[in-house]
Amino acid sequence: MLSRLTYPPVSIEDYARLLSPIMLRDLMSAAKEVQHLRFVHLNSTAVGGGVAEILQSLVPMMNSLGVETERIVITPAPEFFQVTKRIHNLLQGAEGALSAEEWNTYYGAIQGVVEAIQTHSLQADVWFLHDPQLLPLAQMLPKSPSETRLWVCHIDLTAPNRHVMGPLLPLTEHYDGLIFSLPSYVPAGIGGNTPVYIAPPAIDPLTVKNTPMGEAEALAIVSSMGIDPNRPLITQVSRFDFWKDPWGVITAFRIAREEIPGLQLALLGLNQATDDPEGQGVLNSVSEWANRDPDIHLYFDPANLTASIDSIVNAFQAASAVLIQKSTREGFGLTVTEGMWKGRAVIGGNVGGICTQIDNGETGYLVDSPEECGERIVSLLKDPTLRARMGAAARERVRRDFLLPRLTLDYLQAARKHTTAQPALNDQGINKIEKPATVS
């Protein structure tokens, strides 16, 4: 039921050149205060999706600061992920309700996690339990007085389905603190006496996916995957998921191609999350909508690739004139962050964490429909100066607000408050200190 993941060491010095002196000072100070504690991050998937990507960088960074940190992934039966994918969709506003059998599957799998933790005598001073997959654990796992348990919710809870939110809400009361990506995601009735922290996600600028790639290398990689390097390319990098609206992206592409002959579209979903069982069905539907159009390229199968997935994502983002993330619900959207970091103009759905990153008309465009998206694609492709200006502003925004060291500081500060003095709360129960000062 449990899998331990290990990572090669990193050095905080490698990130220092990207940080302000104040950020570096605060990060080192917070780490020093909790270096006597053991941290464990527990989540449901080893690879694929934003949470897994964050943790594969966050854990080694915390260790680089002298904070003993481990990541453990649960490995339940596939039926559990069928249920938790439904929970995810319902919490983001889908209609419906779970059956009694589905609830039993959910809690039964978590009971298996409890037993595995006890069998392996797994201990931590501070637990970070990520997303609804792990939510019941704090109630079901006996706790020592010295432990701190923090639940991290990475999804958009602005309009949750009451049939699933109602039963899950009381489970949050068993945590010492709750971490959300944005203040607007904190649902009504949550918190009470439990402190709520705000920690927007971030990208690791030193990974293969996010380090600079030259134009020649990028074009060589996309060419090897069927893209014509002599014609304009737009790309959406996302798993094939209902909320990512790949059908709307194709519609927007078709609108734009009427004015931009030769335009190509790539939908890059190679990094499908292992806890998302719906991907194949969405891919089949999108393939039908694409209707064998030779200029629409769908990438799903990671087998037989000529480069790593991260290198391919980097190449497509670097080779594209415009990047798209036309989500209809989005917890944050790290693919937006990645594209902005590469100095690309990004068009995003006017939802969730995308709105936090993109200042409409300044660091990218926010859109509410495929038609609007198509119009923005055309305007950007016809104006290279506008693309360059937006891309430069976007990269600076990410450097200032959405890089990994800032997120690490957010987590350390949340943990520190439960191992020293309790934080002061505002009227909404949100910790006043822990909102990142650099995030507007």
C-alpha positions in Angstrom: 0.0 0.0 0.0 3.0 2.3 0.4 5.9 3.2 -1.9 8.9 5.2 -0.7 10.5 7.5 -3.3 14.0 8.7 -3.2 15.7 11.6 -5.0 19.3 12.8 -5.8 20.4 15.7 -3.6 20.2 19.3 -4.8 21.8 22.4 -3.5 20.0 25.6 -2.5 22.9 27.5 -3.9 21.7 26.5 -7.4 18.5 28.5 -6.8 20.1 31.5 -5.0 20.7 33.6 -8.2 17.0 33.6 -8.9 16.0 34.8 -5.4 15.8 38.1 -3.8 18.1 38.5 -0.7 15.0 38.7 1.5 13.5 35.5 0.1 16.8 33.6 0.6 17.1 34.9 4.2 13.5 34.0 5.1 13.9 30.6 3.6 17.1 29.7 5.5 15.6 31.1 8.7 12.4 29.1 8.5 14.4 25.9 7.7 16.7 26.4 10.7 13.7 26.5 13.1 12.4 23.1 12.0 15.6 21.2 11.3 15.0 19.0 14.3 11.8 17.7 12.9 11.0 14.9 10.4 8.6 15.7 7.5 6.6 13.3 5.4 4.6 14.1 2.2 2.0 11.5 1.4 0.1 11.5 -1.9 -1.6 9.2 -4.3 0.5 9.1 -7.5 4.2 8.9 -8.2 4.2 10.6 -11.6 1.8 12.6 -13.7 -0.1 15.8 -12.7 0.9 18.9 -10.9 1.1 17.5 -7.4 3.5 14.7 -8.3 5.6 17.2 -10.2 5.7 19.7 -7.3 6.7 17.0 -4.8 9.5 15.5 -6.8 11.2 18.9 -6.5 9.9 20.1 -3.2 11.1 17.1 -1.2 14.8 17.3 -2.3 14.8 21.0 -1.8 13.6 20.7 1.8 16.3 18.1 2.4 18.8 20.5 0.9 17.9 23.0 3.6 18.7 20.4 6.3 15.0 19.5 6.9 14.7 15.7 6.9 11.9 15.0 4.4 10.5 11.9 2.8 7.8 11.3 0.1 5.6 8.3 0.3 3.0 7.3 -2.3 0.0 5.1 -1.6 -0.7 2.2 -4.0 -4.3 1.1 -3.5 -6.4 -1.0 -6.0 -7.5 0.7 -9.2 -11.1 0.9 -7.9 -9.9 3.5 -5.4 -8.8 5.8 -8.2 -12.1 5.4 -10.1 -13.8 6.7 -7.0 -11.3 9.5 -6.2 -11.5 10.7 -9.8 -15.2 11.0 -9.3 -14.7 12.8 -6.0 -12.2 15.2 -7.7 -14.8 16.0 -10.4 -17.6 16.5 -8.0 -15.6 18.8 -5.8 -14.9 20.9 -8.8 -18.6 21.2 -9.5 -19.7 18.2 -11.5 -23.2 16.9 -10.9 -24.0 13.6 -9.2 -23.3 11.7 -6.0 -21.3 8.8 -4.8 -23.0 5.5 -4.1 -22.7 3.7 -0.8 -20.4 1.2 -2.5 -18.1 4.0 -3.7 -17.9 5.5 -0.3 -17.0 2.0 1.1 -14.3 1.7 -1.5 -12.9 5.1 -0.6 -12.8 4.5 3.2 -11.7 0.9 2.8 -8.6 1.9 0.8 -7.7 4.5 3.4 -8.0 1.9 6.1 -5.5 -0.2 4.2 -3.2 2.8 4.2 -3.6 3.1 8.0 -2.7 -0.5 8.4 0.4 -0.2 6.2 1.6 2.9 8.1 1.2 1.0 11.3 2.8 -2.2 10.0 5.9 -0.2 8.8 6.0 1.9 11.9 6.1 5.0 9.7 6.5 8.1 11.9 6.8 11.8 11.3 6.7 15.0 13.3 5.0 16.9 10.4 2.7 15.2 7.8 1.6 16.8 4.6 -1.3 14.8 3.3 -2.2 15.8 -0.3 -5.7 16.2 -1.8 -9.0 14.3 -1.3 -7.4 10.9 -1.8 -5.8 11.2 1.7 -8.3 13.4 3.5 -9.8 10.7 5.8 -6.4 9.6 7.0 -6.1 12.1 9.9 -9.4 10.8 11.4 -8.6 7.2 11.0 -4.9 7.1 12.0 -4.1 7.3 15.7 -2.0 10.4 16.4 0.7 11.1 18.9 0.6 14.5 20.8 3.8 15.7 19.1 2.6 15.2 15.6 1.4 17.9 13.2 -0.9 17.0 10.4 -1.6 19.4 7.5 -4.0 18.7 4.7 -3.0 20.2 1.3 -5.8 20.8 -1.2 -4.6 21.5 -4.7 -8.0 21.6 -6.5 -10.6 24.3 -7.2 -13.4 24.3 -4.5 -15.2 27.4 -5.5 -18.4 25.6 -6.4 -18.2 22.1 -4.9 -21.0 19.5 -5.3 -22.8 19.5 -1.9 -23.4 15.8 -2.0 -19.7 15.1 -1.7 -18.5 18.3 0.0 -21.0 17.8 2.9 -19.6 14.4 4.0 -16.0 15.4 3.4 -16.1 18.7 5.2 -16.0 17.3 8.8 -12.9 15.4 8.0 -10.9 18.6 7.8 -11.5 19.2 11.5 -9.0 16.4 12.3 -6.1 18.4 10.9 -3.9 20.9 12.6 -3.9 23.1 9.5 -5.3 23.3 6.0 -3.4 24.5 2.9 -5.1 25.8 -0.2 -3.8 27.2 -3.4 -5.9 30.4 -3.4 -8.1 32.2 -0.9 -11.1 31.8 -3.2 -10.7 28.0 -2.9 -11.4 27.9 0.8 -15.0 26.7 1.0 -17.6 28.1 3.3 -17.8 26.3 6.6 -14.2 25.0 6.5 -11.6 25.8 9.1 -13.4 26.8 12.3 -10.6 26.6 14.8 -8.3 25.0 12.3 -5.8 27.5 10.7 -6.0 27.9 7.0 -2.9 28.7 4.9 -2.5 29.9 1.4 0.3 28.5 -0.7 0.0 28.9 -4.5 1.9 26.2 -6.4 5.2 26.8 -8.2 7.6 25.3 -10.7 11.2 24.2 -10.3 13.3 26.3 -12.7 16.2 23.8 -12.7 14.4 20.7 -14.0 14.9 19.5 -17.5 11.4 20.8 -18.5 12.1 24.3 -17.3 15.8 25.0 -18.2 16.4 27.0 -21.4 16.3 25.0 -24.7 17.8 26.3 -27.9 15.5 26.8 -30.9 17.5 24.3 -33.0 17.1 21.5 -30.4 13.5 22.3 -29.8 12.6 22.3 -33.5 14.6 19.0 -34.0 12.5 17.3 -31.3 9.1 18.5 -32.5 10.0 17.7 -36.1 10.8 14.1 -35.1 7.3 13.9 -33.7 5.6 15.0 -36.9 5.5 18.8 -36.6 6.5 20.9 -39.7 9.1 23.4 -38.3 8.4 25.8 -41.1 4.8 26.5 -40.1 3.4 28.1 -37.0 2.6 25.9 -34.0 0.3 26.4 -31.0 0.3 23.9 -28.1 -1.7 22.9 -25.1 0.3 20.7 -22.6 -2.3 18.9 -20.4 -3.4 15.4 -19.6 -6.6 14.4 -21.5 -9.1 15.5 -19.0 -12.7 16.9 -19.2 -11.8 20.1 -17.3 -8.9 20.9 -19.7 -11.4 21.4 -22.6 -9.3 19.9 -25.4 -12.5 20.1 -27.6 -12.6 23.8 -27.1 -8.9 24.1 -28.0 -9.6 22.3 -31.3 -12.5 24.6 -32.0 -10.3 27.7 -31.3 -7.6 26.3 -33.5 -10.0 25.8 -36.4 -11.2 29.4 -36.0 -7.6 30.8 -36.0 -6.6 28.6 -39.0 -9.1 30.4 -41.2 -6.9 33.5 -40.9 -3.5 31.8 -40.3 -3.1 29.2 -43.1 -0.8 26.4 -42.3 -1.3 26.7 -38.5 -0.6 23.5 -36.5 -2.0 22.4 -33.1 -0.4 20.0 -30.7 -2.3 18.5 -27.7 0.5 17.1 -25.6 -0.8 14.7 -22.9 2.1 12.3 -22.5 2.4 12.9 -18.7 -1.0 11.4 -17.8 -1.5 11.0 -14.1 -1.6 7.5 -12.8 -4.6 8.2 -10.6 -6.7 9.5 -13.5 -8.6 6.5 -15.1 -10.7 8.7 -17.4 -7.9 9.7 -19.7 -8.4 7.1 -22.4 -12.1 7.9 -22.8 -11.4 11.6 -23.1 -8.7 10.9 -25.7 -11.1 8.8 -27.8 -13.6 11.6 -27.7 -11.1 14.2 -28.6 -9.7 12.0 -31.5 -13.2 11.9 -32.9 -13.5 15.7 -32.6 -10.2 16.2 -34.4 -11.6 14.1 -37.2 -8.2 13.0 -38.7 -7.2 16.6 -39.3 -3.5 16.3 -40.4 -2.7 19.6 -38.7 -4.0 18.4 -35.3 -1.5 16.3 -33.4 -2.5 14.3 -30.4 0.2 12.9 -28.2 -0.8 10.4 -25.5 1.4 7.3 -25.6 4.8 7.8 -24.0 6.2 4.6 -25.6 9.0 4.7 -28.1 9.8 8.4 -27.6 13.1 9.7 -28.9 13.6 12.0 -25.8 12.4 12.2 -22.3 8.8 13.4 -21.6 10.2 16.5 -19.9 12.5 17.3 -22.8 9.6 16.9 -25.2 7.3 19.2 -23.2 10.2 21.8 -23.1 10.6 21.5 -26.8 7.0 22.0 -27.7 6.7 25.0 -25.3 9.9 26.5 -26.8 8.9 25.8 -30.4 5.3 27.1 -30.1 4.4 30.7 -31.0 1.5 30.6 -28.6 0.7 28.3 -25.7 -2.9 27.5 -24.5 -4.4 26.3 -21.3 -8.1 26.6 -22.0 -9.3 24.9 -18.8 -12.9 25.3 -17.5 -11.8 24.5 -14.0 -8.2 24.7 -12.8 -6.7 24.4 -9.4 -3.7 26.4 -10.5 -2.3 25.3 -13.9 1.4 24.7 -13.7 1.6 24.3 -17.5 0.7 28.0 -17.6 3.5 28.8 -15.2 5.9 26.7 -17.3 5.0 28.5 -20.5 5.2 31.9 -18.9 8.7 31.0 -17.5 9.8 30.3 -21.1 8.8 33.8 -22.2 5.9 32.6 -24.2 2.5 34.3 -24.7 0.0 32.1 -23.0 -3.8 32.1 -23.5 -5.6 30.6 -20.5 -9.2 29.9 -19.4 -10.6 32.6 -17.2 -10.8 30.3 -14.2 -9.1 29.4 -10.9 -5.4 29.8 -10.5 -4.9 30.8 -14.2 -6.3 34.1 -13.3 -3.8 34.5 -10.5 -0.9 34.1 -13.0 -2.1 35.9 -16.1 -2.8 39.6 -15.9 -5.1 39.9 -18.9 -3.5 41.8 -21.7 -0.2 42.1 -19.8 1.3 38.7 -19.1 -1.1 36.8 -21.4 -4.8 36.6 -22.3 -7.7 35.2 -20.3 -10.6 33.8 -22.4 -14.1 32.6 -21.7 -15.0 30.8 -25.0 -13.4 28.9 -27.9 -14.3 31.9 -30.1 -12.5 34.4 -27.9 -9.5 32.0 -27.7 -9.4 31.7 -31.5 -9.4 35.5 -31.8 -6.6 35.9 -29.3 -4.5 33.3 -31.2 -4.9 35.3 -34.4 -3.9 38.6 -32.8 -0.8 37.1 -31.2 0.4 35.3 -34.3 0.0 38.5 -36.3 1.9 40.6 -33.9 5.4 39.3 -32.9 6.1 42.5 -30.9 3.1 41.9 -28.7 4.1 38.2 -28.2 7.6 39.2 -27.2 6.3 41.9 -24.7 3.8 39.6 -23.1 6.4 36.8 -22.9 9.0 39.0 -21.1 6.4 40.2 -18.6 5.2 36.7 -18.0 8.7 35.4 -17.3 9.3 38.1 -14.7 6.0 37.4 -13.0 7.0 33.8 -12.6 10.4 34.7 -11.3 9.0 36.9 -8.7 6.0 34.8 -7.5 5.9 31.2 -8.7 9.2 29.5 -8.3 9.9 26.5 -6.0 11.8 28.3 -3.2 8.8 30.5 -2.5 6.5 27.4 -2.2 9.1 25.7 0.0 9.0 28.7 2.3 5.2 28.6 2.5 5.2 25.0 3.6 8.0 25.5 6.2 6.2 28.5 7.6 2.9 26.6 8.0 4.7 23.7 9.7 6.7 26.1 12.0 3.5 27.7 13.4 2.5 24.3 14.8 5.8 23.5 16.4 6.2 26.9 18.0 3.6 29.6 18.7 0.1 29.3 17.2 -0.6 31.9 14.4 -2.9 34.8 14.6 -6.0 34.4 12.4 -8.0 37.0 10.6 -11.8 37.1 10.7 -12.1 34.5 8.0 -9.8 32.1 9.8 -7.0 32.5 7.3 -3.5 32.9 8.6 -2.4 36.5 8.1 1.3 35.8 8.0 1.4 32.9 5.6 -0.1 34.5 2.4 3.0 34.9 0.2 3.9 38.6 0.3 5.0 38.5 -3.4 1.7 37.1 -4.7 -1.0 39.6 -5.6 
